[in-house]
Amino acid sequence: MTGVVPGGREPLLRVTGLSVVFDGFRAIDGVDLTVAEGELRFLIGPNGAGKTTLIDVVTGLTRPTEGTVHFAGRTLNGLREHQVVRRGVGRTFQTAVVFEELTVEENVDLAASFRMRLPALLRRRKGRSDEVAAVLDRAGLLALAERPAGVLSHGQRQWLEIAMLLAQRPRLLLLDEPVAGMSRDERERTGELLVEIAREHTVVVVEHDMEFVRTYASAVTVLHEGRVLTEGDMASVQADPRVQEVYLGRSRDTRAAEPVGADADAGREREGVA
């Protein structure tokens, strides 16, 4: 998944030789990554693997020590966060960031106005626009449009943040652990939403919930200690001994002395790699 995407087209996102050093610690160490337009890509790896730092660099929150980030054929290096957003890159955080005092509709409407110039804002009619209504419906929030965002459940807040991103019409959405803390039903609804969004947008998801990844991922990149360990479809990634080593956190010699069969399979399932 590095280099030119299938068909010879330039990838929408290209990260080349990326390194980030914090006080001598290499959080990212020479990462190369490409993401094709319209792709739904999952980034997985243990805590501290560099997943969120990678997103921080792409979105301008963190400056790289080395390397380049290209989006739609243009470099993002040196741009500030709002400039990256205007280029067409949006992100969510591990904790949803919404305006609690505003209604669900007002949150989305405010996000939709981000790209509008002042004359257009002044001419804007009162009432719910078709664009805002469509985004609310897409995120499953139309029935909650008049509720204050502060009373939403955890899952609903995450959907609202995704709706706010969609209202900005980004080409690339970067979602940081969107299903963390969700119920099973909320995770299922979120997975369906991501698959639906990926029909019109490019989506990169950082996720720890391996059951969720197995259900919805077609393309996976595994990070470990700031490097790309492997990437491919979910089946090939799970079968990779290096991935099993990272997630089990034990040496091969130690695992070789352990019983095989049902007990071992159950252990891998708990670790999320079986």
QUIRA-V700098 format. One record per pair of residues at least 6 apart in sequence whose C-alpha atoms are under 8 Angstrom apart, sorted by the first residue. I is the first residue (numbers start at 1). J is the second residue. Records with the same first field share a line. If there is no record, write none. Layout:
BEGIN
I: J + J
END
This chain:
BEGIN
1: 33 + 34 + 35 + 231 + 232
2: 32 + 33 + 34
3: 34
4: 10 + 11 + 34
5: 11 + 34 + 35 + 36
10: 36 + 73
11: 34 + 35 + 36 + 37 + 72
12: 34 + 35 + 36 + 37 + 70 + 71 + 72 + 73
13: 33 + 34 + 35 + 36 + 69 + 70 + 71 + 72
14: 32 + 33 + 34 + 35 + 69 + 70 + 71
15: 31 + 32 + 33 + 34 + 67 + 68 + 69 + 70
16: 30 + 31 + 32 + 33 + 67 + 68 + 69
17: 29 + 30 + 31 + 32 + 66 + 67 + 68
18: 28 + 29 + 30 + 31 + 32 + 64 + 65 + 66 + 67 + 68 + 69
19: 26 + 27 + 28 + 29 + 30 + 31 + 64 + 65 + 66 + 67
20: 26 + 27 + 28 + 29 + 63 + 64 + 65 + 66
21: 27 + 28 + 64 + 65
26: 226
27: 48 + 49 + 50 + 53 + 225 + 226
28: 50 + 53 + 54 + 225 + 226 + 227
29: 225 + 226 + 227
30: 67 + 226 + 227
31: 226 + 227 + 228
32: 228
35: 41
36: 202
37: 201 + 202
38: 198 + 199 + 200 + 201 + 202 + 203
39: 198 + 201 + 202 + 203 + 204 + 219
40: 194 + 195 + 198 + 202 + 203 + 204 + 205 + 217 + 218 + 219
41: 203 + 204 + 205 + 217 + 218 + 219 + 220 + 221
42: 204 + 205 + 206 + 207 + 213 + 217 + 219 + 220 + 221
43: 51 + 204 + 205 + 206 + 207 + 220 + 221 + 222 + 223
44: 51 + 206 + 207 + 208 + 220 + 221 + 222 + 223
45: 51 + 208 + 222 + 223 + 224 + 247
46: 208 + 223 + 224 + 246 + 247
48: 224 + 225 + 226
49: 223 + 224 + 225 + 226 + 227
50: 223 + 224 + 225 + 226 + 227
51: 206 + 223 + 226
52: 176 + 206
53: 62
55: 174
56: 62
57: 63 + 64
58: 69 + 76
59: 80 + 81 + 84 + 85 + 89 + 90 + 91
60: 76 + 77 + 78 + 79 + 80 + 81 + 84
61: 80 + 81
63: 77 + 78
64: 77
68: 75 + 76 + 77
69: 75 + 76 + 77
70: 76 + 77
76: 84
85: 170
86: 115
88: 169 + 170 + 171 + 172
89: 170 + 171 + 172 + 173 + 174
90: 165 + 168 + 170 + 172 + 173 + 174
91: 165 + 173 + 174 + 175 + 176
92: 161 + 162 + 165 + 174 + 175 + 176 + 178
93: 175 + 176 + 177 + 178
94: 176 + 177 + 178 + 180
96: 157 + 158 + 161
97: 161
98: 107 + 149 + 157 + 160 + 161
99: 107 + 149 + 150
100: 148 + 149 + 150 + 151
101: 148 + 149 + 150
102: 148 + 149 + 150
103: 145 + 146 + 147 + 148 + 149
104: 141 + 144 + 145 + 146 + 147 + 148 + 149 + 160
105: 128 + 132 + 136 + 145 + 146
107: 149 + 160 + 164
108: 132 + 135 + 136 + 160 + 163 + 164 + 167
109: 132 + 167
111: 164 + 165 + 167 + 168
112: 132 + 164 + 167 + 168
113: 121 + 168
114: 168
115: 168
131: 167
132: 167
133: 142
135: 163 + 166 + 167
136: 142 + 145 + 163
138: 163 + 193
139: 159 + 160 + 162 + 163 + 193
140: 159
141: 156 + 159 + 160
149: 157
154: 181 + 182
155: 179 + 181 + 182 + 183 + 186
158: 178 + 179
159: 190
165: 173
170: 201
171: 201 + 202
172: 201 + 202 + 203 + 204
173: 201 + 202 + 203 + 204
174: 203 + 204 + 205 + 206
175: 203 + 204 + 205 + 206
176: 205 + 206 + 207
177: 205 + 206 + 207 + 208
178: 190 + 205 + 206 + 207
179: 186 + 187 + 190 + 207 + 209
180: 209
187: 212
191: 212 + 216
194: 203
195: 216
197: 203
207: 213
209: 272
210: 272 + 273
211: 272
214: 234
217: 233 + 234
218: 233 + 234
219: 231 + 232 + 233 + 234
220: 231 + 232 + 233 + 234 + 237
221: 228 + 229 + 230 + 231 + 232
222: 228 + 229 + 230 + 231 + 237 + 243
223: 229 + 230
224: 246
229: 242 + 243
230: 237 + 243
231: 237
237: 243
238: 244 + 273 + 274
243: 273
244: 273
245: 251 + 252
247: 271 + 272 + 273
248: 268 + 271
258: 264
265: 274
268: 274
END
